[in-house]
């Protein structure tokens, strides 16, 4: 998909943008937790200053197009599709710049059941352009706090994309993949790369803790984020995240394919 008008229609039809499935209640709850610096929603970011609820809400209105009215407390949330497309353009431009310089890249996702194919296509294209696609700490065991207590996960790579699996699960690429917001996987991967003499990534691409965790450590990071993940947008506002694309990050896998094609075309990485 090359045409922005067709992409806009696709975003609205699939509810990647426009009226999305994420609820206003969930987003506001996350904004309150972020304002209170709850580590569950900081995603590895250590904000440089206080972010009261009102400021988080105004920022999310600016970046995503959500309502900035604090009295609007229920119903589905909204993302402005034009903001999504503008951010996708900048995301693609940054990828194109990295490909032109053949910088090492690290890709990782906390949404392996939804976004793995999207990131894998980017990894394939960047590799073909001459960028080393890094896979540090393959097989490392990471203890991650979940709502069920601390669980041991295993760092795996599928087509160049890092994800966390349940320990002991093998099989198809998506088998055992777990949803996580934690920055511990990217910290583990970066520490392993440094311990073994690099190379370190010049660009991290992903979501959740992969983006915030890398940006907090001074590594350039770009990614995708839903309206209930304010940390990435705060990281961008504070200069530690380069670009964030606002969209629903949990729709069906096929819906992300036109976005992948649009990004690769814009970045001049289509084959």
WOSUL-V460915 format. One record per residue. N is the residue number from 0. PHI is phi in radians with two decimals (NA if undefined). PSI is psi in degrees with one decimal (none if undefined). BURIAL is 1 if it has 16 or more other ideal C-beta (glycine too) atoms within 10 Angstrom, else 0. Layout:
N PHI PSI BURIAL
N PHI PSI BURIAL
This chain:
0 NA 118.6 0
1 -1.86 -25.1 0
2 -1.53 127.1 0
3 -1.15 -32.6 1
4 -1.14 -43.0 0
5 -1.16 -37.7 0
6 -1.13 -40.3 1
7 -1.04 -44.8 1
8 -1.09 -39.8 0
9 -1.11 -43.0 1
10 -1.02 -42.6 1
11 -1.27 -42.2 1
12 -1.10 -40.7 0
13 -1.54 -4.4 1
14 1.13 27.6 1
15 -1.20 -32.4 1
16 -2.46 -174.9 1
17 1.29 -138.7 1
18 -1.37 120.4 0
19 -1.96 173.9 1
20 -1.39 -24.6 0
21 -1.08 133.3 1
22 -1.55 153.7 0
23 -1.07 -38.1 1
24 -1.04 -43.9 0
25 -1.15 -44.6 0
26 -1.08 -48.0 1
27 -1.09 -38.2 1
28 -1.06 -41.8 0
29 -1.18 -36.0 1
30 -1.14 -40.0 1
31 -1.11 -43.3 0
32 -1.12 -38.5 1
33 -1.13 -44.1 1
34 -1.03 -31.4 1
35 -1.52 3.3 0
36 1.03 41.0 0
37 -1.23 122.5 0
38 -1.06 -21.0 0
39 -1.14 -25.1 0
40 -1.98 -5.8 1
41 -1.27 -26.3 1
42 1.03 28.4 1
43 1.70 -6.1 1
44 -1.46 138.5 1
45 -1.98 92.5 0
46 -0.97 142.0 1
47 -1.27 -23.0 0
48 -2.51 175.0 0
49 -1.24 143.9 0
50 -2.20 87.8 1
51 -1.08 160.5 0
52 -0.91 -44.7 0
53 -1.06 -37.7 0
54 -1.27 -37.3 0
55 -1.08 -44.3 1
56 -1.10 -42.8 1
57 -1.13 -39.6 0
58 -1.11 -43.7 1
59 -1.17 -31.2 1
60 -1.13 -42.1 0
61 -1.17 -44.6 0
62 -1.45 -35.1 1
63 -1.95 -27.6 1
64 1.62 12.7 1
65 -1.19 160.0 1
66 -1.10 136.2 1
67 -1.68 6.9 0
68 -1.42 113.3 0
69 -1.15 -16.9 0
70 -1.40 -12.0 0
71 -1.47 100.8 0
72 -2.10 1.5 0
73 -2.56 167.7 0
74 1.69 179.4 0
75 -1.24 149.4 0
76 -1.46 171.3 1
77 -2.36 139.0 1
78 -2.13 132.8 1
79 -1.28 115.3 1
80 -1.08 -28.6 1
81 -1.19 -34.1 0
82 -1.18 -37.6 1
83 -1.07 -46.8 1
84 -1.15 -43.0 1
85 -1.06 -40.3 0
86 -1.23 -37.5 1
87 -1.06 -38.2 1
88 -1.06 -46.6 1
89 -1.19 -38.2 0
90 -1.01 -48.8 1
91 -1.13 -40.5 1
92 -1.07 -39.7 1
93 -1.17 -39.2 1
94 -1.09 -43.2 1
95 -1.08 -39.7 1
96 -1.11 -43.2 0
97 -1.11 -41.5 1
98 -1.11 -39.5 1
99 -1.09 -30.8 0
100 -1.71 -2.2 0
101 0.93 46.9 0
102 -1.37 150.2 1
103 -1.12 140.1 1
104 -2.23 151.1 1
105 -2.22 127.8 1
106 -2.07 136.8 1
107 -2.68 149.4 1
108 -2.39 143.3 1
109 -1.65 2.8 1
110 -2.13 62.1 1
111 -1.10 -24.8 1
112 -1.48 -11.1 0
113 -2.05 -41.4 1
114 -1.96 -0.1 1
115 -1.02 -46.7 1
116 -1.12 -37.3 1
117 -1.05 -52.1 1
118 -1.20 -35.1 1
119 -1.09 -38.1 1
120 -1.13 -38.6 1
121 -1.14 -42.3 1
122 -1.07 -43.9 1
123 -1.04 -45.4 1
124 -1.17 -41.9 1
125 -1.16 -39.6 1
126 -1.09 -43.5 0
127 -1.11 -27.8 0
128 -1.43 -4.2 1
129 1.80 6.0 0
130 -1.44 127.1 1
131 -1.12 123.3 0
132 -1.67 111.4 1
133 -1.46 148.0 1
134 -2.39 54.1 1
135 -1.26 153.5 1
136 1.11 27.6 1
137 -0.97 129.2 0
138 1.47 0.2 0
139 -1.15 144.0 1
140 -1.69 130.8 0
141 -2.24 127.2 1
142 -1.52 118.8 0
143 -2.14 132.9 1
144 -1.26 130.8 0
145 -2.22 176.7 0
146 -1.21 -11.3 0
147 -1.80 11.4 0
148 1.84 -175.8 0
149 -1.29 129.3 0
150 -2.19 142.0 1
151 -1.50 124.7 0
152 -2.04 162.6 1
153 -2.06 131.9 1
154 -1.41 119.8 1
155 -2.20 164.4 1
156 -2.26 131.0 1
157 -2.16 116.3 1
158 0.91 39.6 0
159 1.49 4.8 1
160 -1.97 126.0 1
161 -1.33 141.9 1
162 -2.67 164.2 1
163 -1.82 137.0 1
164 -2.05 158.9 1
165 -1.15 141.2 0
166 -1.08 134.8 0
167 1.52 -2.3 0
168 -1.62 130.8 0
169 -2.30 169.0 0
170 2.27 -139.3 0
171 -1.08 159.1 0
172 -0.90 -37.8 0
173 -1.54 -6.1 0
174 -1.15 126.7 0
175 1.36 -1.5 1
176 -1.12 139.5 1
177 -2.12 145.9 1
178 -1.35 129.8 0
179 -2.61 146.5 1
180 -1.79 -3.2 1
181 -1.17 142.2 1
182 -1.48 -6.0 1
183 -1.07 -37.4 1
184 -1.04 -45.9 1
185 -1.21 -34.9 1
186 -1.10 -40.6 1
187 -1.11 -44.8 1
188 -1.12 -44.0 1
189 -1.20 -38.1 1
190 -1.12 -40.4 0
191 -1.14 -41.9 1
192 -1.06 -43.1 1
193 -1.17 -41.8 0
194 -1.11 -32.4 0
195 -1.74 17.2 0
196 1.47 18.0 0
197 1.40 -165.9 0
198 -1.30 156.7 0
199 -1.57 150.3 0
200 -1.20 143.2 1
201 -1.56 -13.4 1
202 -2.66 132.5 1
203 -1.92 134.6 1
204 -2.16 130.1 1
205 2.99 -140.0 1
206 -2.68 176.2 1
207 0.81 -132.3 1
208 -1.16 -21.8 1
209 -1.07 -40.7 1
210 -1.38 -52.6 1
211 -1.15 -40.1 1
212 -1.11 -41.2 1
213 -1.21 -45.6 1
214 -1.07 -38.2 1
215 -1.09 -29.3 1
216 -1.57 6.4 1
217 1.54 13.6 0
218 -1.77 133.6 1
219 -1.08 134.7 1
220 -2.46 141.3 1
221 -2.35 153.3 1
222 -3.02 -171.2 1
223 -1.95 148.1 1
224 -2.71 144.1 1
225 -1.53 173.9 1
226 -1.21 -15.3 1
227 -1.72 15.5 1
228 -2.13 71.0 1
229 -1.16 -20.5 1
230 -1.02 -40.4 1
231 -1.12 -39.2 1
232 -1.28 -34.8 1
233 -1.16 -41.3 1
234 -1.02 -39.2 1
235 -1.18 -43.4 1
236 -1.09 -31.8 1
237 -1.60 0.7 0
238 1.54 13.2 0
239 -1.84 -9.0 1
240 -2.14 130.6 1
241 -1.34 -42.3 1
242 -2.68 140.6 1
243 -2.30 129.4 1
244 -1.73 117.0 1
245 -1.39 123.7 1
246 -2.90 164.6 1
247 -1.26 122.3 1
248 -1.69 17.9 1
249 -2.45 34.6 0
250 -1.61 -175.7 1
251 -1.14 150.7 0
252 -0.99 -43.6 0
253 -1.08 -24.6 0
254 -1.15 -23.8 1
255 -1.49 -10.7 1
256 -1.11 -44.3 0
257 -1.07 -33.0 1
258 -1.14 -42.0 1
259 -1.04 -46.4 1
260 -1.12 -39.6 0
261 -1.09 -45.6 1
262 -1.10 -46.7 1
263 -1.14 -38.4 1
264 -1.10 -47.1 0
265 -1.09 -37.1 1
266 -1.46 -0.1 1
267 1.05 40.2 0
268 -2.05 7.9 1
269 -1.27 145.7 0
270 -1.88 none 0
